[in-house]
């Protein structure tokens, strides 16, 4: 009996780049790795905290590369990002992360979330604009035999407008839901939705309102009185179709 490889379908969309949201967990503070109600399954011990890092937009990246060693194949992992301005709480965080491992949970621009376990802080560069940098650059690196764990869903944003001197930056971005339905129903039958009034003829009535499908927006073209739908394809790009 033999098993066949899974079919991997061709994906025609471009890969969106960048890391959007990052959370750091100190391994010694982990209570459970299997909590179904927690992000990435990780919960921490009482009194411990998960660090939410509000990174500078368009500065984050991650990479995972298959390598070969004397003991066999393994995967090298890297994730890095910038933090705006030079801040004392970031310095405190850097001091906490020296000479120890850290788990990195992050969501990228494709809304995929990953868990890089047991990473080391390999780069911590702080500078001002005269030195070619405006803030702090952090990069974590590590390795594992298997590819990194994939976490379904996206990381929840931290509280807004709150920072502490414990190294926690909780001003991270909120990731929008691209499939949210922001359309509105059409007018009721007989409603005046405009038209040529130069001859005293009132505008024609609209069609009864209907709820658009998720991911579509219904709109009226005033010059023709026709309705169209704005749709979002699997690549996240818009296109129109007549209703």
Order of alpha helices (4+ residues) and beta strands (2+ residues): beta-beta-beta-beta-beta-beta-alpha-beta-beta-beta-beta-beta-beta-beta
